[in-house]
Amino acid sequence: MEKTQNRYEAATVEELRNAKRLIVTVKGMEIGLFAVGEQFYAWRNICPHAAAPVCQGPVCGTRLPSLVYEYKYGKDQEIVRCPWHGWEFDLITGQHLVDEKVKLRGYKVEVEDGKVYVVI
């Protein structure tokens, strides 16, 4: 049996661009909507580590791999850091920055007529 997906209006493009992050409720689930550059991303607001509201954490960058005593900062405004334990996730891929087996639950985002839709 094929699973059907539905599209839910979550915000306007203007709202999301101005806020950079919105927490919305779709089908009873909290979802974090993020504007990263020109793209929009939707992630379930539950950290896979301890069920914290991960999308409410700071949006920042992170240290990139570098030589000893060399500190490179990058991915500015592309990382969300869980507010409870500091786990960092890439907002573009949902991937945890350290453990490749850990990832945020994501949803497809569609934009039409100035509105942002989440597909579940």
N, CA, C and O atoms as CSV, one atom per row, in Angstrom:
chain,resi,resn,atom,element,x,y,z
A,1,MET,N,N,0.838,-1.167,0.000
A,1,MET,CA,C,0.000,0.000,0.000
A,1,MET,C,C,0.896,1.247,0.000
A,1,MET,O,O,1.848,1.332,0.775
A,2,GLU,N,N,0.592,2.180,-0.847
A,2,GLU,CA,C,1.378,3.404,-0.971
A,2,GLU,C,C,0.925,4.420,0.074
A,2,GLU,O,O,-0.271,4.643,0.265
A,3,LYS,N,N,1.901,5.031,0.747
A,3,LYS,CA,C,1.606,6.042,1.758
A,3,LYS,C,C,1.351,7.375,1.056
A,3,LYS,O,O,2.171,7.825,0.256
A,4,THR,N,N,0.234,7.993,1.350
A,4,THR,CA,C,-0.066,9.289,0.755
A,4,THR,C,C,0.479,10.394,1.642
A,4,THR,O,O,0.472,10.296,2.869
A,5,GLN,N,N,0.946,11.435,0.994
A,5,GLN,CA,C,1.473,12.579,1.726
A,5,GLN,C,C,0.555,13.768,1.507
A,5,GLN,O,O,-0.061,13.914,0.451
A,6,ASN,N,N,0.479,14.597,2.508
A,6,ASN,CA,C,-0.341,15.794,2.432
A,6,ASN,C,C,0.534,17.020,2.639
A,6,ASN,O,O,1.582,16.958,3.281
A,7,ARG,N,N,0.086,18.117,2.089
A,7,ARG,CA,C,0.807,19.382,2.170
A,7,ARG,C,C,0.050,20.320,3.102
A,7,ARG,O,O,-1.162,20.496,2.979
A,8,TYR,N,N,0.788,20.922,4.041
A,8,TYR,CA,C,0.177,21.797,5.035
A,8,TYR,C,C,0.826,23.170,4.992
A,8,TYR,O,O,2.051,23.287,5.013
A,9,GLU,N,N,0.005,24.204,4.933
A,9,GLU,CA,C,0.523,25.566,4.955
A,9,GLU,C,C,1.097,25.831,6.343
A,9,GLU,O,O,0.426,25.617,7.353
A,10,ALA,N,N,2.352,26.304,6.383
A,10,ALA,CA,C,3.024,26.485,7.665
A,10,ALA,C,C,3.407,27.933,7.950
A,10,ALA,O,O,3.477,28.338,9.110
A,11,ALA,N,N,3.657,28.716,6.902
A,11,ALA,CA,C,4.097,30.106,7.094
A,11,ALA,C,C,4.078,30.802,5.748
A,11,ALA,O,O,3.840,30.182,4.711
A,12,THR,N,N,4.333,32.091,5.781
A,12,THR,CA,C,4.564,32.799,4.528
A,12,THR,C,C,6.070,32.889,4.311
A,12,THR,O,O,6.847,32.806,5.262
A,13,VAL,N,N,6.471,33.056,3.078
A,13,VAL,CA,C,7.884,33.207,2.761
A,13,VAL,C,C,8.443,34.418,3.510
A,13,VAL,O,O,9.534,34.351,4.076
A,14,GLU,N,N,7.704,35.508,3.514
A,14,GLU,CA,C,8.160,36.732,4.180
A,14,GLU,C,C,8.372,36.505,5.679
A,14,GLU,O,O,9.388,36.919,6.237
A,15,GLU,N,N,7.409,35.849,6.324
A,15,GLU,CA,C,7.531,35.540,7.758
A,15,GLU,C,C,8.804,34.759,8.051
A,15,GLU,O,O,9.567,35.106,8.952
A,16,LEU,N,N,9.021,33.700,7.279
A,16,LEU,CA,C,10.164,32.826,7.533
A,16,LEU,C,C,11.478,33.513,7.203
A,16,LEU,O,O,12.449,33.363,7.944
A,17,ARG,N,N,11.532,34.252,6.127
A,17,ARG,CA,C,12.764,34.989,5.796
A,17,ARG,C,C,13.109,36.004,6.887
A,17,ARG,O,O,14.276,36.153,7.251
A,18,ASN,N,N,12.103,36.696,7.405
A,18,ASN,CA,C,12.342,37.691,8.449
A,18,ASN,C,C,12.761,37.050,9.767
A,18,ASN,O,O,13.672,37.542,10.433
A,19,ALA,N,N,12.106,35.964,10.146
A,19,ALA,CA,C,12.378,35.317,11.431
A,19,ALA,C,C,13.603,34.407,11.380
A,19,ALA,O,O,14.279,34.231,12.394
A,20,LYS,N,N,13.896,33.829,10.219
A,20,LYS,CA,C,14.958,32.829,10.022
A,20,LYS,C,C,14.614,31.472,10.625
A,20,LYS,O,O,15.118,30.442,10.177
A,21,ARG,N,N,13.748,31.471,11.653
A,21,ARG,CA,C,13.310,30.222,12.272
A,21,ARG,C,C,11.917,30.425,12.843
A,21,ARG,O,O,11.636,31.428,13.499
A,22,LEU,N,N,11.053,29.456,12.583
A,22,LEU,CA,C,9.715,29.449,13.170
A,22,LEU,C,C,9.439,28.044,13.689
A,22,LEU,O,O,9.820,27.058,13.059
A,23,ILE,N,N,8.789,27.957,14.816
A,23,ILE,CA,C,8.328,26.664,15.316
A,23,ILE,C,C,6.827,26.637,15.047
A,23,ILE,O,O,6.082,27.481,15.546
A,24,VAL,N,N,6.392,25.663,14.256
A,24,VAL,CA,C,4.981,25.549,13.882
A,24,VAL,C,C,4.464,24.178,14.306
A,24,VAL,O,O,5.242,23.255,14.546
A,25,THR,N,N,3.158,24.061,14.393
A,25,THR,CA,C,2.540,22.771,14.702
A,25,THR,C,C,1.791,22.305,13.467
A,25,THR,O,O,0.924,23.006,12.945
A,26,VAL,N,N,2.139,21.112,13.010
A,26,VAL,CA,C,1.502,20.494,11.842
A,26,VAL,C,C,1.084,19.083,12.236
A,26,VAL,O,O,1.912,18.283,12.671
A,27,LYS,N,N,-0.173,18.787,12.088
A,27,LYS,CA,C,-0.715,17.474,12.458
A,27,LYS,C,C,-0.334,17.088,13.885
A,27,LYS,O,O,-0.031,15.927,14.159
A,28,GLY,N,N,-0.349,18.063,14.790
A,28,GLY,CA,C,-0.047,17.803,16.193
A,28,GLY,C,C,1.433,17.668,16.513
A,28,GLY,O,O,1.791,17.360,17.649
A,29,MET,N,N,2.307,17.895,15.520
A,29,MET,CA,C,3.756,17.782,15.733
A,29,MET,C,C,4.398,19.152,15.652
A,29,MET,O,O,4.048,19.960,14.791
A,30,GLU,N,N,5.344,19.416,16.553
A,30,GLU,CA,C,6.122,20.644,16.449
A,30,GLU,C,C,7.220,20.451,15.414
A,30,GLU,O,O,7.973,19.477,15.451
A,31,ILE,N,N,7.292,21.404,14.493
A,31,ILE,CA,C,8.285,21.357,13.421
A,31,ILE,C,C,8.995,22.696,13.384
A,31,ILE,O,O,8.367,23.753,13.450
A,32,GLY,N,N,10.314,22.637,13.276
A,32,GLY,CA,C,11.104,23.844,13.134
A,32,GLY,C,C,11.295,24.144,11.661
A,32,GLY,O,O,11.802,23.307,10.915
A,33,LEU,N,N,10.893,25.325,11.240
A,33,LEU,CA,C,11.132,25.788,9.870
A,33,LEU,C,C,12.320,26.734,9.907
A,33,LEU,O,O,12.372,27.635,10.743
A,34,PHE,N,N,13.278,26.534,9.004
A,34,PHE,CA,C,14.490,27.343,8.988
A,34,PHE,C,C,14.736,27.904,7.597
A,34,PHE,O,O,14.566,27.211,6.593
A,35,ALA,N,N,15.137,29.163,7.551
A,35,ALA,CA,C,15.600,29.787,6.314
A,35,ALA,C,C,17.122,29.790,6.387
A,35,ALA,O,O,17.713,30.459,7.235
A,36,VAL,N,N,17.751,29.034,5.487
A,36,VAL,CA,C,19.208,28.972,5.415
A,36,VAL,C,C,19.592,29.439,4.021
A,36,VAL,O,O,19.357,28.738,3.037
A,37,GLY,N,N,20.174,30.608,3.940
A,37,GLY,CA,C,20.434,31.190,2.630
A,37,GLY,C,C,19.106,31.429,1.940
A,37,GLY,O,O,18.208,32.055,2.503
A,38,GLU,N,N,18.982,30.931,0.726
A,38,GLU,CA,C,17.743,31.093,-0.042
A,38,GLU,C,C,16.807,29.893,0.088
A,38,GLU,O,O,15.721,29.894,-0.492
A,39,GLN,N,N,17.211,28.871,0.839
A,39,GLN,CA,C,16.432,27.640,0.945
A,39,GLN,C,C,15.707,27.554,2.280
A,39,GLN,O,O,16.078,28.217,3.249
A,40,PHE,N,N,14.660,26.720,2.317
A,40,PHE,CA,C,13.894,26.481,3.530
A,40,PHE,C,C,13.972,25.000,3.890
A,40,PHE,O,O,13.981,24.132,3.018
A,41,TYR,N,N,14.030,24.730,5.196
A,41,TYR,CA,C,14.142,23.360,5.692
A,41,TYR,C,C,13.178,23.168,6.851
A,41,TYR,O,O,12.899,24.106,7.597
A,42,ALA,N,N,12.667,21.943,7.000
A,42,ALA,CA,C,11.726,21.614,8.071
A,42,ALA,C,C,12.237,20.388,8.819
A,42,ALA,O,O,12.496,19.345,8.219
A,43,TRP,N,N,12.379,20.525,10.141
A,43,TRP,CA,C,12.875,19.446,10.987
A,43,TRP,C,C,11.943,19.252,12.168
A,43,TRP,O,O,11.446,20.223,12.738
A,44,ARG,N,N,11.706,18.009,12.535
A,44,ARG,CA,C,10.891,17.698,13.713
A,44,ARG,C,C,11.589,18.257,14.942
A,44,ARG,O,O,12.803,18.110,15.085
A,45,ASN,N,N,10.853,18.882,15.809
A,45,ASN,CA,C,11.418,19.544,16.980
A,45,ASN,C,C,11.645,18.565,18.129
A,45,ASN,O,O,11.213,18.794,19.259
A,46,ILE,N,N,12.331,17.473,17.815
A,46,ILE,CA,C,12.671,16.469,18.833
A,46,ILE,C,C,14.108,16.020,18.583
A,46,ILE,O,O,14.427,15.496,17.516
A,47,CYS,N,N,14.959,16.228,19.563
A,47,CYS,CA,C,16.348,15.776,19.444
A,47,CYS,C,C,16.387,14.250,19.563
A,47,CYS,O,O,15.771,13.691,20.469
A,48,PRO,N,N,17.100,13.571,18.663
A,48,PRO,CA,C,17.166,12.113,18.741
A,48,PRO,C,C,17.915,11.611,19.975
A,48,PRO,O,O,17.842,10.423,20.290
A,49,HIS,N,N,18.624,12.477,20.670
A,49,HIS,CA,C,19.388,12.077,21.853
A,49,HIS,C,C,18.492,11.922,23.082
A,49,HIS,O,O,18.490,10.870,23.720
A,50,ALA,N,N,17.724,12.981,23.417
A,50,ALA,CA,C,16.934,12.926,24.651
A,50,ALA,C,C,15.581,13.617,24.509
A,50,ALA,O,O,15.003,14.063,25.499
A,51,ALA,N,N,15.080,13.705,23.284
A,51,ALA,CA,C,13.761,14.269,22.986
A,51,ALA,C,C,13.619,15.745,23.362
A,51,ALA,O,O,12.509,16.217,23.607
A,52,ALA,N,N,14.725,16.466,23.408
A,52,ALA,CA,C,14.689,17.904,23.700
A,52,ALA,C,C,14.099,18.659,22.516
A,52,ALA,O,O,14.060,18.134,21.404
A,53,PRO,N,N,13.640,19.885,22.744
A,53,PRO,CA,C,13.130,20.723,21.649
A,53,PRO,C,C,14.305,21.311,20.850
A,53,PRO,O,O,14.622,22.494,20.969
A,54,VAL,N,N,14.922,20.481,20.057
A,54,VAL,CA,C,16.170,20.815,19.365
A,54,VAL,C,C,16.070,22.064,18.505
A,54,VAL,O,O,17.032,22.827,18.418
A,55,CYS,N,N,14.944,22.285,17.876
A,55,CYS,CA,C,14.799,23.423,16.962
A,55,CYS,C,C,14.754,24.761,17.686
A,55,CYS,O,O,14.819,25.811,17.047
A,56,GLN,N,N,14.645,24.737,19.006
A,56,GLN,CA,C,14.634,25.961,19.787
A,56,GLN,C,C,16.034,26.370,20.238
A,56,GLN,O,O,16.206,27.421,20.857
A,57,GLY,N,N,17.024,25.554,19.934
A,57,GLY,CA,C,18.400,25.857,20.314
A,57,GLY,C,C,18.998,26.947,19.442
A,57,GLY,O,O,18.404,27.355,18.444
A,58,PRO,N,N,20.186,27.417,19.828
A,58,PRO,CA,C,20.823,28.483,19.054
A,58,PRO,C,C,21.189,28.028,17.640
A,58,PRO,O,O,21.619,26.895,17.424
A,59,VAL,N,N,21.007,28.935,16.693
A,59,VAL,CA,C,21.452,28.704,15.323
A,59,VAL,C,C,22.786,29.423,15.206
A,59,VAL,O,O,22.898,30.612,15.503
A,60,CYS,N,N,23.792,28.682,14.769
A,60,CYS,CA,C,25.147,29.215,14.808
A,60,CYS,C,C,25.994,28.536,13.739
A,60,CYS,O,O,25.469,27.961,12.786
A,61,GLY,N,N,27.288,28.610,13.907
A,61,GLY,CA,C,28.228,27.866,13.096
A,61,GLY,C,C,28.952,26.896,14.005
A,61,GLY,O,O,28.513,26.637,15.125
A,62,THR,N,N,30.058,26.363,13.524
A,62,THR,CA,C,30.787,25.391,14.331
A,62,THR,C,C,32.263,25.382,13.948
A,62,THR,O,O,32.664,25.979,12.949
A,63,ARG,N,N,33.049,24.705,14.750
A,63,ARG,CA,C,34.458,24.529,14.408
A,63,ARG,C,C,34.563,23.492,13.314
A,63,ARG,O,O,33.921,22.443,13.366
A,64,LEU,N,N,35.375,23.794,12.331
A,64,LEU,CA,C,35.603,22.869,11.227
A,64,LEU,C,C,36.870,22.055,11.495
A,64,LEU,O,O,37.733,22.491,12.257
A,65,PRO,N,N,36.989,20.878,10.875
A,65,PRO,CA,C,38.222,20.104,11.054
A,65,PRO,C,C,39.429,20.960,10.664
A,65,PRO,O,O,39.431,21.628,9.630
A,66,SER,N,N,40.452,20.921,11.516
A,66,SER,CA,C,41.643,21.713,11.261
A,66,SER,C,C,42.827,21.116,12.009
A,66,SER,O,O,42.672,20.164,12.773
A,67,LEU,N,N,43.992,21.671,11.789
A,67,LEU,CA,C,45.204,21.213,12.447
A,67,LEU,C,C,45.166,21.552,13.936
A,67,LEU,O,O,44.370,22.387,14.365
A,68,VAL,N,N,46.018,20.912,14.714
A,68,VAL,CA,C,46.130,21.192,16.139
A,68,VAL,C,C,46.455,22.672,16.327
A,68,VAL,O,O,47.296,23.220,15.614
A,69,TYR,N,N,45.799,23.314,17.275
A,69,TYR,CA,C,45.942,24.740,17.594
A,69,TYR,C,C,45.498,25.670,16.473
A,69,TYR,O,O,45.746,26.875,16.525
A,70,GLU,N,N,44.854,25.120,15.476
A,70,GLU,CA,C,44.304,25.940,14.403
A,70,GLU,C,C,42.784,25.793,14.493
A,70,GLU,O,O,42.256,24.685,14.389
A,71,TYR,N,N,42.097,26.892,14.682
A,71,TYR,CA,C,40.659,26.840,14.873
A,71,TYR,C,C,39.961,27.544,13.723
A,71,TYR,O,O,40.074,28.758,13.554
A,72,LYS,N,N,39.244,26.764,12.941
A,72,LYS,CA,C,38.506,27.315,11.806
A,72,LYS,C,C,37.015,27.261,12.112
A,72,LYS,O,O,36.477,26.218,12.481
A,73,TYR,N,N,36.370,28.389,11.954
A,73,TYR,CA,C,34.928,28.499,12.169
A,73,TYR,C,C,34.253,28.489,10.805
A,73,TYR,O,O,34.743,29.111,9.862
A,74,GLY,N,N,33.137,27.789,10.700
A,74,GLY,CA,C,32.426,27.753,9.426
A,74,GLY,C,C,30.980,27.333,9.600
A,74,GLY,O,O,30.495,27.138,10.715
A,75,LYS,N,N,30.300,27.196,8.462
A,75,LYS,CA,C,28.885,26.809,8.424
A,75,LYS,C,C,28.027,27.777,9.252
A,75,LYS,O,O,27.054,27.370,9.887
A,76,ASP,N,N,28.406,29.065,9.234
A,76,ASP,CA,C,27.697,30.063,10.012
A,76,ASP,C,C,26.220,30.104,9.633
A,76,ASP,O,O,25.870,30.176,8.455
A,77,GLN,N,N,25.368,30.058,10.641
A,77,GLN,CA,C,23.908,30.061,10.499
A,77,GLN,C,C,23.379,28.800,9.806
A,77,GLN,O,O,22.263,28.797,9.286
A,78,GLU,N,N,24.180,27.734,9.800
A,78,GLU,CA,C,23.767,26.455,9.198
A,78,GLU,C,C,23.712,25.329,10.222
A,78,GLU,O,O,23.484,24.175,9.860
A,79,ILE,N,N,23.917,25.649,11.490
A,79,ILE,CA,C,23.953,24.642,12.549
A,79,ILE,C,C,22.925,25.009,13.611
A,79,ILE,O,O,22.795,26.177,13.978
A,80,VAL,N,N,22.191,24.005,14.108
A,80,VAL,CA,C,21.341,24.216,15.275
A,80,VAL,C,C,21.951,23.375,16.399
A,80,VAL,O,O,22.305,22.213,16.202
A,81,ARG,N,N,22.064,23.986,17.575
A,81,ARG,CA,C,22.646,23.323,18.740
A,81,ARG,C,C,21.530,23.026,19.739
A,81,ARG,O,O,20.822,23.935,20.174
A,82,CYS,N,N,21.376,21.767,20.097
A,82,CYS,CA,C,20.330,21.367,21.032
A,82,CYS,C,C,20.487,22.139,22.343
A,82,CYS,O,O,21.584,22.200,22.899
A,83,PRO,N,N,19.389,22.731,22.841
A,83,PRO,CA,C,19.482,23.537,24.048
A,83,PRO,C,C,19.744,22.738,25.328
A,83,PRO,O,O,20.149,23.320,26.334
A,84,TRP,N,N,19.527,21.436,25.315
A,84,TRP,CA,C,19.729,20.648,26.537
A,84,TRP,C,C,21.158,20.150,26.692
A,84,TRP,O,O,21.752,20.318,27.757
A,85,HIS,N,N,21.721,19.543,25.656
A,85,HIS,CA,C,23.035,18.907,25.803
A,85,HIS,C,C,24.053,19.348,24.765
A,85,HIS,O,O,25.167,18.827,24.734
A,86,GLY,N,N,23.688,20.299,23.918
A,86,GLY,CA,C,24.650,20.870,22.990
A,86,GLY,C,C,24.937,20.069,21.730
A,86,GLY,O,O,25.867,20.398,20.994
A,87,TRP,N,N,24.162,19.029,21.466
A,87,TRP,CA,C,24.384,18.277,20.230
A,87,TRP,C,C,24.141,19.202,19.049
A,87,TRP,O,O,23.173,19.962,19.039
A,88,GLU,N,N,25.022,19.139,18.051
A,88,GLU,CA,C,24.921,20.025,16.894
A,88,GLU,C,C,24.471,19.259,15.657
A,88,GLU,O,O,24.923,18.146,15.390
A,89,PHE,N,N,23.554,19.899,14.899
A,89,PHE,CA,C,23.001,19.298,13.694
A,89,PHE,C,C,23.092,20.283,12.547
A,89,PHE,O,O,22.879,21.482,12.727
A,90,ASP,N,N,23.408,19.774,11.371
A,90,ASP,CA,C,23.463,20.572,10.147
A,90,ASP,C,C,22.027,20.859,9.714
A,90,ASP,O,O,21.238,19.930,9.537
A,91,LEU,N,N,21.684,22.125,9.542
A,91,LEU,CA,C,20.317,22.486,9.169
A,91,LEU,C,C,19.976,22.139,7.719
A,91,LEU,O,O,18.801,22.082,7.358
A,92,ILE,N,N,20.974,21.913,6.901
A,92,ILE,CA,C,20.719,21.576,5.502
A,92,ILE,C,C,20.464,20.077,5.330
A,92,ILE,O,O,19.598,19.671,4.556
A,93,THR,N,N,21.222,19.268,6.055
A,93,THR,CA,C,21.102,17.809,5.910
A,93,THR,C,C,20.408,17.126,7.085
A,93,THR,O,O,19.926,16.001,6.952
A,94,GLY,N,N,20.356,17.803,8.238
A,94,GLY,CA,C,19.808,17.193,9.451
A,94,GLY,C,C,20.805,16.296,10.157
A,94,GLY,O,O,20.504,15.753,11.220
A,95,GLN,N,N,21.977,16.133,9.591
A,95,GLN,CA,C,22.986,15.211,10.108
A,95,GLN,C,C,23.636,15.737,11.387
A,95,GLN,O,O,23.972,16.917,11.484
A,96,HIS,N,N,23.808,14.849,12.365
A,96,HIS,CA,C,24.569,15.172,13.575
A,96,HIS,C,C,26.016,15.381,13.149
A,96,HIS,O,O,26.505,14.665,12.275
A,97,LEU,N,N,26.703,16.335,13.739
A,97,LEU,CA,C,28.051,16.668,13.277
A,97,LEU,C,C,29.112,15.651,13.656
A,97,LEU,O,O,30.196,15.652,13.073
A,98,VAL,N,N,28.828,14.780,14.620
A,98,VAL,CA,C,29.839,13.814,15.046
A,98,VAL,C,C,29.458,12.379,14.687
A,98,VAL,O,O,30.291,11.624,14.186
A,99,ASP,N,N,28.227,12.005,14.937
A,99,ASP,CA,C,27.795,10.617,14.739
A,99,ASP,C,C,26.963,10.499,13.462
A,99,ASP,O,O,25.828,10.972,13.406
A,100,GLU,N,N,27.528,9.874,12.454
A,100,GLU,CA,C,26.842,9.779,11.156
A,100,GLU,C,C,25.565,8.942,11.198
A,100,GLU,O,O,24.778,8.976,10.252
A,101,LYS,N,N,25.347,8.192,12.280
A,101,LYS,CA,C,24.129,7.390,12.400
A,101,LYS,C,C,22.959,8.180,12.987
A,101,LYS,O,O,21.833,7.684,13.031
A,102,VAL,N,N,23.225,9.410,13.438
A,102,VAL,CA,C,22.193,10.218,14.094
A,102,VAL,C,C,21.805,11.376,13.179
A,102,VAL,O,O,22.657,12.090,12.649
A,103,LYS,N,N,20.494,11.541,13.010
A,103,LYS,CA,C,19.996,12.574,12.107
A,103,LYS,C,C,18.639,13.062,12.601
A,103,LYS,O,O,17.881,12.307,13.209
A,104,LEU,N,N,18.342,14.325,12.336
A,104,LEU,CA,C,17.015,14.859,12.641
A,104,LEU,C,C,15.999,14.307,11.643
A,104,LEU,O,O,16.351,13.953,10.518
A,105,ARG,N,N,14.755,14.239,12.060
A,105,ARG,CA,C,13.673,13.814,11.171
A,105,ARG,C,C,13.243,15.025,10.358
A,105,ARG,O,O,12.819,16.040,10.910
A,106,GLY,N,N,13.355,14.908,9.053
A,106,GLY,CA,C,13.055,16.047,8.192
A,106,GLY,C,C,11.820,15.848,7.348
A,106,GLY,O,O,11.333,14.732,7.172
A,107,TYR,N,N,11.322,16.965,6.826
A,107,TYR,CA,C,10.149,16.962,5.967
A,107,TYR,C,C,10.413,17.827,4.749
A,107,TYR,O,O,11.151,18.810,4.816
A,108,LYS,N,N,9.813,17.455,3.658
A,108,LYS,CA,C,9.937,18.219,2.426
A,108,LYS,C,C,9.225,19.556,2.592
A,108,LYS,O,O,8.168,19.647,3.217
A,109,VAL,N,N,9.830,20.585,2.017
A,109,VAL,CA,C,9.252,21.920,2.043
A,109,VAL,C,C,8.958,22.345,0.609
A,109,VAL,O,O,9.794,22.176,-0.278
A,110,GLU,N,N,7.781,22.892,0.390
A,110,GLU,CA,C,7.413,23.421,-0.921
A,110,GLU,C,C,6.993,24.876,-0.755
A,110,GLU,O,O,6.409,25.261,0.258
A,111,VAL,N,N,7.301,25.670,-1.766
A,111,VAL,CA,C,6.936,27.090,-1.755
A,111,VAL,C,C,6.068,27.363,-2.979
A,111,VAL,O,O,6.407,26.997,-4.104
A,112,GLU,N,N,4.940,28.017,-2.723
A,112,GLU,CA,C,4.031,28.363,-3.822
A,112,GLU,C,C,3.260,29.620,-3.441
A,112,GLU,O,O,2.713,29.717,-2.343
A,113,ASP,N,N,3.223,30.571,-4.352
A,113,ASP,CA,C,2.457,31.806,-4.163
A,113,ASP,C,C,2.782,32.503,-2.839
A,113,ASP,O,O,1.881,32.991,-2.156
A,114,GLY,N,N,4.053,32.547,-2.480
A,114,GLY,CA,C,4.471,33.245,-1.261
A,114,GLY,C,C,4.194,32.509,0.031
A,114,GLY,O,O,4.342,33.073,1.115
A,115,LYS,N,N,3.792,31.253,-0.075
A,115,LYS,CA,C,3.506,30.466,1.120
A,115,LYS,C,C,4.459,29.281,1.211
A,115,LYS,O,O,4.884,28.726,0.198
A,116,VAL,N,N,4.787,28.904,2.456
A,116,VAL,CA,C,5.669,27.776,2.725
A,116,VAL,C,C,4.804,26.618,3.220
A,116,VAL,O,O,4.025,26.766,4.162
A,117,TYR,N,N,4.953,25.477,2.575
A,117,TYR,CA,C,4.184,24.274,2.918
A,117,TYR,C,C,5.134,23.180,3.393
A,117,TYR,O,O,6.251,23.051,2.892
A,118,VAL,N,N,4.675,22.394,4.368
A,118,VAL,CA,C,5.409,21.229,4.831
A,118,VAL,C,C,4.648,20.012,4.307
A,118,VAL,O,O,3.425,19.935,4.424
A,119,VAL,N,N,5.383,19.068,3.733
A,119,VAL,CA,C,4.771,17.849,3.193
A,119,VAL,C,C,5.033,16.716,4.162
A,119,VAL,O,O,6.179,16.380,4.461
A,120,ILE,N,N,3.933,16.126,4.653
A,120,ILE,CA,C,4.042,15.012,5.620
A,120,ILE,C,C,3.285,13.821,5.075
A,120,ILE,O,O,3.238,12.772,5.717
